[in-house]
């Protein structure tokens, strides 16, 4: 009898937790911009209720040449929803040749403008928008925040194992697309390529009035070394900008891999707690 009651209680608990986890309105394939005939789209999840809710715009990784807004960053959806955030996971233009490197920064800016313009429709607070990017998406998110104007400014940035020094990576890491590495090594255009990569490196665009950054990085990352985030945070602090570095001890590259390897819970708790701190409000009171 006890076993049966326990089973029923467990089933009821699962049902309740399922209702809680899905207590949001989800919309897929929203066009947020059209650039040169290319439709840029996002998926949105907005909590039930009147709002206004804080919002996170999520930028997936994939080495600038691949990646998907639904699968690459899927581990971020549930913790953000549970923390009371609306979230918008975006696609952006992928790089097919070196001349297109960096175009995704403008696309992130378009997504910010779209979300702010439609703040009432999505029941979000346009003054409480954050960017969250992983890997190459972190570089795009960071640069969008660093180049922002009044229409694209954000409250904070979470950059997960983000390439912050592209010049260093181009010389040493296979993470940078082969077409770019080939342009760097011995090419007549080497100087121009390196200069361009330097301009697109977050570490070279730090300023005192930049938004706060939370840098999350696995200490065993072999693609984008942990040192990239460490150096970024140190230079931000030297510039008297706000930065926190959260190391994920022993973790490599990829939040989906972190899930299967048991590295997922700690960084999610710190991420949502840190985001709430940026709004100077208690959890659940945003």
Secondary structure, DSSP 8 states (H G I E B T S, - for coil): -HHHHHHHHHHHHHHHHHHHHT-EEEEEEEEEEEETTEEEEEEEEEESSS--EEEEEEE--STTT---TTTTTTHHHHHHHHTT-EEEEE-----SSGGGTTHHHHHHHHHHHHHHHTHHHHTEEEEEEEEEEETHHHHHHHHHHHT--TTT--SEEEEES----HHHHHHH-TTS-HHHHHHHSS-TTHHHHHHHHHHT-GGGS--TTS-EEEEEEETT-SSS-HHHHHHHHHHHHHTT--EEEEEETT--S-HHHHHHHT-HHHHHHHHHHHHHHHTTS-TT--
